[in-house]
């Protein structure tokens, strides 16, 4: 178990600062336009950004889902986590996938139709407004948390949707720790502003530590990717 103390980063309005470099959040319409444009390029970005092999399967496994569970993916995108979520909850469970990008969801729907998945429900919605029909056993942010300007509101809302004992997991990329992270920060900001809009100054593990002391953090690929899990008491 690991708990974290916030340090270094401050948000002033929609401007994030960490010792000089800045991040300016995009509004919802801009995020939707960007992801509609890049929907077909997601597999290419995963390759270019050195996503660890088996990253998605490993993240879903950390949710500890059981047959019959109900799980929500926030930012389900083109559906690249859906096969692993369905495998975990079996035919009697249900996967809810939400995203604000119709372009991303269109590809996810094609995936579901091609595989005849009847227990996946895809919804175009803002995560902070979505309410499933029952309390959830798991919530996963699939490489989406750092793209949300209102991520703290979404996190609190998602936490309230969990049943006691439910798990919330955030999988994403981050800057490596120490001098290496400081060295690549300017390039990381430049790259994300022009591609996937993932704010590298956001630290989800610190946000989760304000909700519970049951926070676990696992780093992969020399600290460039992580799986962060919290359990609701």
C-alpha positions, 0 to 999 in steps of 0.5 A: 500500500502506498499513499502520496502527498501532493507536491510541486504542481498547481492549477490556476484556473485552467493553467497548470504549472510545474517549475516553469513549463505550463499546460493549458487545458482544452475545453470539451469541444476541442478534446472531442475534435482531437479524438475524433480525428485520431480515432483510427491512429490509436494503435499507431500511437500505442506503438510510437509511445512504447506502450508496454506489452500486455499493459491493458490485460495486466491493468484489467487483471488488477481490477480483480473482477469476477463473473457477473460483475458490473464494470465501467470504463471511463474513456473507453475509446475505440474499445481496446480494453473491452476484450479483457473486461468481457473476459473477466466478467464473463457472459453474466456480467456487464461492461459499461463504456462511456466516451465523449468522442463519437468518432472513438465510439463508432469504432468501439461499436463496430468491434462489439458488433463484429464480435456479437458482444451483447453484454457491452453497453456503450454510451456517448456521455460526459463521465461526470454525468453518467449514472449506471443502473446499479452500484459498480464492482469496478471502474477503470480509466483507460488512458483517459484520466489525464485528458479530462480538464475536470478530472477531479470531479469525474474521479469523485463521481466515479468513486461514488458509483462504486459499491463498498469493496469496489476497485477503481483503477487508473492506467496511463503514461507518466513522466519518469521519476527524478532527473529523467522526468524533468529532462523530458518534461518540455518534450512531453508537454509539446508532444501531448499538446499536439497528439493525445492531450494527456496532461503530464502534470496531473498525478492521479495517485495523489488524487486517489490518496485523498479518497482512501488509504487503500492505494497501490501503485505499479510502474512499468517501462522504467516508470513511464507507465503506471497502474494505480488502484484504489479500493473503496472501504 
